[in-house]
Amino acid sequence: MKLPQSRWRRWLLYLFVVFLLIQAVPYGRDHSNPPVTKEPNWVGPRTEAIVKRACYDCHSNETKWPWYSHIAPISWLVQRDVMEGRAHLNFSEMDKGQRNAKDAAHEVEEGEMPLWHYGLMHPGARLDDTEKKELIRGFKATLGTR
């Protein structure tokens, strides 16, 4: 069954109005980067470079907020990911007893990190096998293992 053209226009107008209305929802706009208090003493510059490229947007206070992080509903997902990432492990606050730091290597080994949807918009975060092995070794040497 084919909808008449006027119904399509009406549905598109409704969707557009909903899109505009959700821009007023205040969640997803807290794009703060608290001060860095203590970073890990990385085992080497290669480990540090990979971590900063693939992990720091969600697991540090040095998040780079892309343009789409200002547009709902995507802003909601980005805000949630950063808040959860920082709560789980924050490389900028290593002086606050990061209890999950020793899990970092395991999360990468199991393919749980970086999140698959993060890699869609951040091709630099996609790790090839060599980088993944380097990162795992670097995490183990710098942060220990569980």
Secondary structure by P-SEA (a helix, b strand, c coil): ccccaaaaaaaaaaaaaaaaaaccccccccccccccccccccccaaaaaaaaacccccccccccccccccccaaaaaaaaaaaaaaaaccccccccccccccaaaaaaaaccccccccccccccccccaaaaaaaaaaaaaacccc
